[in-house]
Amino acid sequence: MKLYVIGIGPGGADQMTPRALSAMQKSDIIAGYTVYIDLVRDYIGNKEILQTPMKQEIDRCVKARDAALTGKTVSMICSGDAGVYGMAGLMHEVCAEYPELEIEVIPGITAACGGAAVLGAPLVHDFAVISLSDLLTPWETIAKRLDFASQADFSICLYNPSSRKRADYLQKACNIVLQSKAPDTPCGIVRNIGRDGEQGTICTLAELRDAKVDMFTTVFIGNSQTKVIHGKLVTPRGYENK
Amino acid sequence: MKLYVIGIGPGGADQMTPRALSAMQKSDIIAGYTVYIDLVRDYIGNKEILQTPMKQEIDRCVKARDAALTGKTVSMICSGDAGVYGMAGLMHEVCAEYPELEIEVIPGITAACGGAAVLGAPLVHDFAVISLSDLLTPWETIAKRLDFASQADFSICLYNPSSRKRADYLQKACNIVLQSKAPDTPCGIVRNIGRDGEQGTICTLAELRDAKVDMFTTVFIGNSQTKVIHGKLVTPRGYENK
């Protein structure tokens, strides 16, 4: 009994790996959030679809598990990488009592990598990835990670920088980061990575604090060596030019 | 004048995106480290090859730049993602005086994502990526990042955990991490991600300290919530089950 948890990348077929595509095509059932199902519908043929709305992640994984337990091969699809804020962890958790289920995680291009490529090369050296969503994580934990990552001079990639209920979270995050990083630290914002309307913007950390972002945005904050070269955000790989 | 900097993923064609493959096929010249050139030779047809040995990264980028300046389309290939310890940054730096060169970075599956998928789902929540190579970074900087990342309870992915000259670096790194993380923190090691001989191993942080690793290994250290489920390393996405 086989359950794939698949990262489909940013959305387009050109950034989905053959391994991801092949697993979907070998499956009897494709499970996932409605928006992601729509992204792959053209490539999977006529499959049974198990879709659930946003935020019903546990329900989504349980349904996929139960379908796999009937002997069907099931693919649970995630945007980006299944292992970065995706379903790979939760799927292992909901299947904990069913060791007979074989779970295979298939990686994809996550927004940190896809967005970095749009901006230039902000994550070429050590970096931290932090989600600003406090739905499942206390804000104190998020704040602590922002603070330590800034003190350590990591480049930082922020997932889920904003939503309607959390309109001021990027500002709160920048206020923490500004305690350790300079206001003129080069930063970047990417909207709709790998999709129609993809747009990268470069700004300073001070400007980022007041930037408008939404749930389709990924944010990048440079380290102390990051610079802007011809409109691209570039973090040197080492300190040879310091 | 076009210069692609391409992440080819772990190595096999099945984890290379169509976008990466298409850019190589559109190019006149493929540039890269000899070992990576060999990984793609079967897919690119009869192209001019510009290869340089390991560690001659600046020379490699300059040669690719100069070839592109003659009007040829050039692909510089990197294993994993071009933007994570890859050539994307250095290429922008060596082309700084040549704004007429258009550089396009094409992302790939980096070892953090590829290795995490082999182990289960260790990086599903916030994480830090740190290279233990001190060729271009002072050890003090690496040590500081290890310390802060551990204090912040990030999951941590270590690139370049060892080499012949740095045989004890993983041990030194674990000694720092052990100041903040428990000795029984679940960890994992992956060798030859996405290639022949791929092998994932789960251990504790205390065991990791004395593990044998080499330059083909990527190391994963869990956060305080990470657990082992049926031999897989799983970090919960949130703290709902705490």
HADDOCK unambig.tbl for C-alpha pairs under 7 A between the chains (distance, minus, plus):
assign (segid A and resid 14 and name CA) (segid B and resid 17 and name CA) 6.25 0.50 0.50
assign (segid A and resid 14 and name CA) (segid B and resid 18 and name CA) 4.82 0.50 0.50
assign (segid A and resid 14 and name CA) (segid B and resid 19 and name CA) 4.95 0.50 0.50
assign (segid A and resid 15 and name CA) (segid B and resid 17 and name CA) 5.10 0.50 0.50
assign (segid A and resid 15 and name CA) (segid B and resid 18 and name CA) 6.24 0.50 0.50
assign (segid A and resid 15 and name CA) (segid B and resid 19 and name CA) 5.94 0.50 0.50
assign (segid A and resid 16 and name CA) (segid B and resid 17 and name CA) 5.76 0.50 0.50
assign (segid A and resid 17 and name CA) (segid B and resid 14 and name CA) 6.27 0.50 0.50
assign (segid A and resid 17 and name CA) (segid B and resid 15 and name CA) 5.11 0.50 0.50
assign (segid A and resid 17 and name CA) (segid B and resid 16 and name CA) 5.77 0.50 0.50
assign (segid A and resid 17 and name CA) (segid B and resid 17 and name CA) 4.77 0.50 0.50
assign (segid A and resid 18 and name CA) (segid B and resid 14 and name CA) 4.82 0.50 0.50
assign (segid A and resid 18 and name CA) (segid B and resid 15 and name CA) 6.25 0.50 0.50
assign (segid A and resid 19 and name CA) (segid B and resid 14 and name CA) 4.97 0.50 0.50
assign (segid A and resid 19 and name CA) (segid B and resid 15 and name CA) 5.94 0.50 0.50
assign (segid A and resid 83 and name CA) (segid B and resid 113 and name CA) 6.78 0.50 0.50
assign (segid A and resid 83 and name CA) (segid B and resid 116 and name CA) 6.83 0.50 0.50
assign (segid A and resid 83 and name CA) (segid B and resid 117 and name CA) 6.58 0.50 0.50
assign (segid A and resid 83 and name CA) (segid B and resid 121 and name CA) 5.36 0.50 0.50
assign (segid A and resid 83 and name CA) (segid B and resid 123 and name CA) 6.05 0.50 0.50
assign (segid A and resid 83 and name CA) (segid B and resid 124 and name CA) 5.02 0.50 0.50
assign (segid A and resid 84 and name CA) (segid B and resid 123 and name CA) 5.80 0.50 0.50
assign (segid A and resid 84 and name CA) (segid B and resid 124 and name CA) 4.40 0.50 0.50
assign (segid A and resid 84 and name CA) (segid B and resid 125 and name CA) 6.63 0.50 0.50
assign (segid A and resid 85 and name CA) (segid B and resid 124 and name CA) 4.70 0.50 0.50
assign (segid A and resid 85 and name CA) (segid B and resid 125 and name CA) 5.78 0.50 0.50
assign (segid A and resid 85 and name CA) (segid B and resid 237 and name CA) 6.45 0.50 0.50
assign (segid A and resid 86 and name CA) (segid B and resid 124 and name CA) 6.35 0.50 0.50
assign (segid A and resid 88 and name CA) (segid B and resid 121 and name CA) 5.59 0.50 0.50
assign (segid A and resid 89 and name CA) (segid B and resid 121 and name CA) 5.03 0.50 0.50
assign (segid A and resid 89 and name CA) (segid B and resid 124 and name CA) 6.24 0.50 0.50
assign (segid A and resid 89 and name CA) (segid B and resid 234 and name CA) 5.50 0.50 0.50
assign (segid A and resid 89 and name CA) (segid B and resid 235 and name CA) 6.10 0.50 0.50
assign (segid A and resid 89 and name CA) (segid B and resid 236 and name CA) 5.81 0.50 0.50
assign (segid A and resid 89 and name CA) (segid B and resid 237 and name CA) 6.71 0.50 0.50
assign (segid A and resid 90 and name CA) (segid B and resid 236 and name CA) 6.64 0.50 0.50
assign (segid A and resid 96 and name CA) (segid B and resid 229 and name CA) 6.37 0.50 0.50
assign (segid A and resid 99 and name CA) (segid B and resid 230 and name CA) 6.80 0.50 0.50
assign (segid A and resid 105 and name CA) (segid B and resid 117 and name CA) 5.04 0.50 0.50
assign (segid A and resid 105 and name CA) (segid B and resid 120 and name CA) 6.83 0.50 0.50
assign (segid A and resid 106 and name CA) (segid B and resid 117 and name CA) 6.21 0.50 0.50
assign (segid A and resid 107 and name CA) (segid B and resid 113 and name CA) 5.96 0.50 0.50
assign (segid A and resid 107 and name CA) (segid B and resid 114 and name CA) 5.77 0.50 0.50
assign (segid A and resid 107 and name CA) (segid B and resid 117 and name CA) 6.08 0.50 0.50
assign (segid A and resid 108 and name CA) (segid B and resid 109 and name CA) 6.29 0.50 0.50
assign (segid A and resid 109 and name CA) (segid B and resid 108 and name CA) 6.30 0.50 0.50
assign (segid A and resid 109 and name CA) (segid B and resid 109 and name CA) 5.76 0.50 0.50
assign (segid A and resid 113 and name CA) (segid B and resid 83 and name CA) 6.76 0.50 0.50
assign (segid A and resid 113 and name CA) (segid B and resid 107 and name CA) 5.96 0.50 0.50
assign (segid A and resid 114 and name CA) (segid B and resid 107 and name CA) 5.78 0.50 0.50
assign (segid A and resid 116 and name CA) (segid B and resid 83 and name CA) 6.83 0.50 0.50
assign (segid A and resid 117 and name CA) (segid B and resid 83 and name CA) 6.57 0.50 0.50
assign (segid A and resid 117 and name CA) (segid B and resid 105 and name CA) 5.03 0.50 0.50
assign (segid A and resid 117 and name CA) (segid B and resid 106 and name CA) 6.21 0.50 0.50
assign (segid A and resid 117 and name CA) (segid B and resid 107 and name CA) 6.09 0.50 0.50
assign (segid A and resid 120 and name CA) (segid B and resid 105 and name CA) 6.83 0.50 0.50
assign (segid A and resid 121 and name CA) (segid B and resid 83 and name CA) 5.37 0.50 0.50
assign (segid A and resid 121 and name CA) (segid B and resid 88 and name CA) 5.60 0.50 0.50
assign (segid A and resid 121 and name CA) (segid B and resid 89 and name CA) 5.04 0.50 0.50
assign (segid A and resid 123 and name CA) (segid B and resid 83 and name CA) 6.04 0.50 0.50
assign (segid A and resid 123 and name CA) (segid B and resid 84 and name CA) 5.80 0.50 0.50
assign (segid A and resid 124 and name CA) (segid B and resid 83 and name CA) 5.02 0.50 0.50
assign (segid A and resid 124 and name CA) (segid B and resid 84 and name CA) 4.41 0.50 0.50
assign (segid A and resid 124 and name CA) (segid B and resid 85 and name CA) 4.70 0.50 0.50
assign (segid A and resid 124 and name CA) (segid B and resid 86 and name CA) 6.35 0.50 0.50
assign (segid A and resid 124 and name CA) (segid B and resid 89 and name CA) 6.25 0.50 0.50
assign (segid A and resid 125 and name CA) (segid B and resid 84 and name CA) 6.64 0.50 0.50
assign (segid A and resid 125 and name CA) (segid B and resid 85 and name CA) 5.77 0.50 0.50
assign (segid A and resid 126 and name CA) (segid B and resid 129 and name CA) 5.47 0.50 0.50
assign (segid A and resid 126 and name CA) (segid B and resid 130 and name CA) 4.82 0.50 0.50
assign (segid A and resid 126 and name CA) (segid B and resid 131 and name CA) 6.55 0.50 0.50
assign (segid A and resid 127 and name CA) (segid B and resid 128 and name CA) 5.76 0.50 0.50
assign (segid A and resid 127 and name CA) (segid B and resid 129 and name CA) 5.37 0.50 0.50
assign (segid A and resid 127 and name CA) (segid B and resid 130 and name CA) 6.93 0.50 0.50
assign (segid A and resid 128 and name CA) (segid B and resid 127 and name CA) 5.75 0.50 0.50
assign (segid A and resid 128 and name CA) (segid B and resid 128 and name CA) 4.11 0.50 0.50
assign (segid A and resid 128 and name CA) (segid B and resid 129 and name CA) 6.21 0.50 0.50
assign (segid A and resid 129 and name CA) (segid B and resid 126 and name CA) 5.47 0.50 0.50
assign (segid A and resid 129 and name CA) (segid B and resid 127 and name CA) 5.38 0.50 0.50
assign (segid A and resid 129 and name CA) (segid B and resid 128 and name CA) 6.20 0.50 0.50
assign (segid A and resid 130 and name CA) (segid B and resid 126 and name CA) 4.80 0.50 0.50
assign (segid A and resid 130 and name CA) (segid B and resid 127 and name CA) 6.93 0.50 0.50
assign (segid A and resid 131 and name CA) (segid B and resid 126 and name CA) 6.54 0.50 0.50
assign (segid A and resid 136 and name CA) (segid B and resid 238 and name CA) 4.49 0.50 0.50
assign (segid A and resid 136 and name CA) (segid B and resid 239 and name CA) 5.71 0.50 0.50
assign (segid A and resid 136 and name CA) (segid B and resid 240 and name CA) 6.15 0.50 0.50
assign (segid A and resid 137 and name CA) (segid B and resid 238 and name CA) 5.42 0.50 0.50
assign (segid A and resid 137 and name CA) (segid B and resid 239 and name CA) 5.79 0.50 0.50
assign (segid A and resid 144 and name CA) (segid B and resid 152 and name CA) 6.19 0.50 0.50
assign (segid A and resid 145 and name CA) (segid B and resid 152 and name CA) 5.03 0.50 0.50
assign (segid A and resid 148 and name CA) (segid B and resid 148 and name CA) 5.41 0.50 0.50
assign (segid A and resid 148 and name CA) (segid B and resid 149 and name CA) 6.82 0.50 0.50
assign (segid A and resid 148 and name CA) (segid B and resid 152 and name CA) 6.07 0.50 0.50
assign (segid A and resid 149 and name CA) (segid B and resid 148 and name CA) 6.80 0.50 0.50
assign (segid A and resid 149 and name CA) (segid B and resid 149 and name CA) 6.71 0.50 0.50
assign (segid A and resid 152 and name CA) (segid B and resid 144 and name CA) 6.18 0.50 0.50
assign (segid A and resid 152 and name CA) (segid B and resid 145 and name CA) 5.03 0.50 0.50
assign (segid A and resid 152 and name CA) (segid B and resid 148 and name CA) 6.06 0.50 0.50
assign (segid A and resid 229 and name CA) (segid B and resid 96 and name CA) 6.37 0.50 0.50
assign (segid A and resid 230 and name CA) (segid B and resid 99 and name CA) 6.79 0.50 0.50
assign (segid A and resid 234 and name CA) (segid B and resid 89 and name CA) 5.51 0.50 0.50
assign (segid A and resid 235 and name CA) (segid B and resid 89 and name CA) 6.10 0.50 0.50
assign (segid A and resid 236 and name CA) (segid B and resid 89 and name CA) 5.80 0.50 0.50
assign (segid A and resid 236 and name CA) (segid B and resid 90 and name CA) 6.63 0.50 0.50
assign (segid A and resid 237 and name CA) (segid B and resid 85 and name CA) 6.44 0.50 0.50
assign (segid A and resid 237 and name CA) (segid B and resid 89 and name CA) 6.70 0.50 0.50
assign (segid A and resid 238 and name CA) (segid B and resid 136 and name CA) 4.48 0.50 0.50
assign (segid A and resid 238 and name CA) (segid B and resid 137 and name CA) 5.43 0.50 0.50
assign (segid A and resid 239 and name CA) (segid B and resid 136 and name CA) 5.71 0.50 0.50
assign (segid A and resid 239 and name CA) (segid B and resid 137 and name CA) 5.79 0.50 0.50
assign (segid A and resid 240 and name CA) (segid B and resid 136 and name CA) 6.15 0.50 0.50
